[in-house]
Amino acid sequence: MTSSHDTSTIETPLRDHVVLITGGARRVGAEIVRILHGAGARILIHHRNSSSDAHSLADELNTARAGSVALASAELLDPEAPQSLIDATLRVFGRLDVLINNASTFYPTRIGEITVAQWDDLMGSNLKAPLFLSQAAAPSLRVRRGLIINIVDVHALRPLKGHAVYSVAKAGLAMLTRSLARELGPEIRVNGIAPGPVLWPERAMDEDLKREIIDKTALKRHGTPQDIARTALFLVKDAPYITGQIIAVDGGRSI
């Protein structure tokens, strides 16, 4: 007969796990938070401009399980931010098991019009911040034999027209994922998730382009944030022998 303790462990496989996720207040990030929290994790949600969304999400989840979610606001391009986020996580929860580099900026940069500020912003949020956060998190993750998940993009391999800098930054993040896996093993696993069309950008997007993108998937439909979140849960919970890999969750777009 299964004891009640064993049953609760099965129902909450991430019980006692502590997760730090950047950009976790909205969209895909918020869904990852909900899925991992539902599996028992305690979570520090980083946000920058989404304070209202972050507090609403934290209130919702702390109502379900008191003291299970905390918030930290930071500009990730601030050189002090990576260590301050790790310190905040350790201060609140006492450990760190998983770092999810989810925060990202995304907008077009057309050749001939690209500015240094755009380069610094897109490379900063999509590549520089994940590197320095991973570096700051490594000592704590090593203790827990933990995991880093980088949210990459199918456009790391297939550039998105009109988005050269973003595509280059995500390509760099893909290589960073593999490099970190090699550098931080055997104690720390490092993997990536490359979403395809799961959420359209918040900026207005041409309907014909949307149809063209969907038509290029093998499944002929867009995915959902839950598809990304469930993949993150798999990597945390069920993939102890997977590292250095980038899982495309794109309905076959990449083929």
C-alpha positions in Angstrom: 0.0 0.0 0.0 1.3 3.5 -0.9 1.8 5.7 2.2 0.3 9.2 2.3 3.9 10.6 2.2 4.6 8.6 -1.0 1.4 9.8 -2.6 2.1 13.4 -1.9 5.6 13.0 -3.4 4.0 11.6 -6.6 1.5 14.4 -6.8 4.1 17.1 -6.1 7.3 15.7 -7.6 9.0 19.1 -7.3 8.2 19.6 -3.6 11.1 21.5 -1.9 12.6 22.4 -5.3 13.3 26.1 -5.7 13.1 27.8 -9.1 14.3 31.2 -10.2 12.7 32.3 -13.5 13.3 35.6 -15.3 10.4 37.3 -17.0 8.0 35.1 -15.2 5.0 37.4 -14.7 3.3 37.1 -18.1 2.8 35.0 -21.2 4.9 31.9 -21.5 6.9 32.7 -18.3 3.7 32.8 -16.2 2.5 29.5 -17.6 5.9 27.9 -16.7 5.5 29.3 -13.2 2.0 27.8 -12.9 3.0 24.4 -14.1 6.1 24.1 -11.9 4.2 25.5 -8.9 1.5 23.0 -9.5 4.1 20.2 -9.3 5.2 21.5 -5.9 8.0 24.0 -6.6 8.7 27.2 -4.7 9.4 30.0 -7.2 11.1 33.4 -7.2 9.6 35.3 -10.1 11.8 38.0 -11.6 10.0 40.9 -13.4 11.0 44.3 -14.8 8.0 46.3 -15.9 5.2 43.8 -15.2 4.7 44.6 -11.5 1.0 44.4 -11.5 0.9 41.0 -13.3 3.7 39.7 -11.1 1.8 40.6 -7.9 -1.4 39.1 -9.2 0.3 35.8 -10.1 2.1 35.7 -6.8 -1.1 36.4 -4.8 -2.9 33.7 -6.8 -0.3 31.0 -6.1 0.4 32.0 -2.5 -3.3 31.7 -1.8 -3.0 28.1 -3.1 0.2 27.5 -1.1 1.3 30.1 1.4 4.9 31.3 1.1 5.6 29.4 -2.1 6.2 32.4 -4.4 8.3 35.5 -4.0 9.0 38.4 -6.4 12.1 40.4 -7.4 12.2 43.3 -9.7 15.4 44.0 -11.6 16.8 45.4 -14.8 18.8 42.4 -16.1 21.3 44.6 -18.0 22.4 46.1 -14.7 25.7 44.4 -13.9 24.6 43.9 -10.3 21.3 42.2 -11.2 22.5 38.6 -11.6 24.0 38.2 -8.2 21.3 40.2 -6.6 18.6 37.8 -8.0 20.6 34.7 -6.8 21.0 36.3 -3.4 17.3 37.1 -3.2 16.4 33.5 -4.0 18.7 32.1 -1.3 17.6 34.7 1.2 13.9 33.8 0.8 14.1 30.0 0.1 17.6 28.9 1.2 18.5 27.0 -1.9 18.3 27.1 -5.7 17.6 24.0 -7.8 16.6 25.4 -11.2 17.3 28.6 -13.1 15.1 29.4 -16.1 16.4 32.1 -18.4 13.1 33.2 -20.0 13.2 37.0 -20.1 13.6 38.3 -23.7 13.1 41.4 -25.8 11.8 41.0 -29.3 11.3 43.5 -32.1 12.4 44.0 -35.7 15.8 45.4 -36.6 16.1 46.0 -40.4 19.6 46.1 -41.9 20.5 49.8 -42.6 18.5 51.0 -39.6 20.0 49.0 -36.7 21.3 51.1 -33.8 23.9 50.3 -31.2 21.2 50.7 -28.5 19.1 48.0 -30.2 22.1 45.7 -30.4 22.9 46.2 -26.7 19.3 45.7 -25.7 18.6 42.5 -27.8 21.9 40.9 -27.2 21.7 41.9 -23.5 18.4 40.4 -22.6 18.7 37.3 -24.9 22.3 36.4 -24.4 24.3 38.5 -21.9 21.8 38.2 -19.1 21.5 34.4 -19.4 25.3 34.0 -19.3 25.9 36.1 -16.2 22.8 34.8 -14.4 24.0 31.2 -15.1 27.5 32.1 -13.9 26.1 33.7 -10.7 23.8 30.7 -10.1 26.4 28.0 -10.7 27.7 27.6 -7.2 24.3 27.2 -5.7 23.1 24.9 -8.5 26.2 22.8 -8.1 25.3 22.0 -4.5 21.8 20.8 -5.6 23.0 19.1 -8.8 20.6 21.5 -10.4 19.5 22.6 -13.9 19.5 25.6 -16.2 16.8 26.0 -18.8 17.3 28.6 -21.5 14.3 29.6 -23.6 15.8 29.8 -27.1 13.8 30.1 -30.3 13.4 28.2 -33.6 14.9 31.3 -35.2 18.2 30.5 -33.6 18.7 28.2 -36.5 16.4 29.8 -39.1 16.7 33.6 -39.1 13.5 35.6 -39.0 13.4 38.1 -41.8 13.7 41.7 -40.5 14.9 40.5 -37.1 18.7 40.0 -37.6 19.9 41.0 -34.2 17.3 39.0 -32.3 18.1 35.9 -34.5 21.8 36.3 -33.8 21.2 36.7 -30.1 19.1 33.5 -29.9 21.7 31.7 -32.0 24.3 32.8 -29.4 22.0 31.5 -26.6 21.8 28.1 -28.3 25.6 27.9 -28.3 25.7 29.2 -24.7 23.4 26.4 -23.7 25.7 23.8 -25.1 28.8 25.5 -23.8 27.4 25.7 -20.3 26.4 22.1 -20.4 30.0 21.2 -21.1 31.5 23.6 -18.6 29.1 22.9 -15.7 28.8 19.1 -16.0 28.6 16.7 -14.3 26.9 18.5 -11.4 24.7 20.9 -13.4 22.5 20.0 -16.4 21.9 22.8 -19.0 19.2 22.5 -21.7 17.2 24.7 -23.9 13.6 24.9 -25.2 13.1 26.4 -28.7 9.4 27.5 -29.1 7.8 27.8 -32.4 4.5 29.6 -32.9 2.9 29.4 -29.5 2.1 33.1 -28.9 2.1 35.9 -31.4 4.1 39.0 -30.5 2.1 41.7 -28.7 2.9 44.1 -31.4 0.5 44.0 -34.4 1.4 41.2 -36.8 0.2 40.7 -40.4 -2.5 38.0 -40.6 -1.0 36.7 -43.9 2.3 36.2 -42.1 0.7 34.3 -39.3 -1.0 32.0 -41.8 2.4 31.5 -43.6 4.1 30.6 -40.3 1.4 28.1 -39.4 1.5 26.6 -42.8 5.2 25.9 -42.4 4.6 23.7 -39.4 4.0 20.0 -39.8 1.0 20.0 -37.5 -0.6 23.0 -39.3 -1.6 24.7 -36.1 0.0 26.9 -33.4 1.0 25.6 -30.0 0.2 27.0 -26.6 2.3 28.3 -23.6 1.3 25.1 -21.9 3.4 23.1 -24.5 6.5 25.1 -23.4 5.7 24.8 -19.7 5.1 21.0 -19.9 8.5 20.6 -21.6 10.1 22.6 -18.8 8.5 20.3 -16.3 9.8 17.3 -18.2 13.4 18.6 -18.1 13.2 19.4 -14.4 11.4 16.2 -13.3 12.1 13.4 -15.8 15.3 14.1 -17.7 18.3 13.4 -15.4 20.4 12.1 -18.3 19.7 14.9 -20.7 22.0 17.9 -21.0 23.3 20.1 -23.7 20.1 19.7 -25.7 17.7 22.1 -27.2 14.2 20.7 -27.6 12.2 22.3 -30.4 8.5 22.7 -29.4 7.4 24.0 -32.7 4.8 21.7 -34.3 7.5 20.6 -36.8 8.4 24.1 -37.9 12.1 23.4 -37.8 11.9 20.5 -40.2 
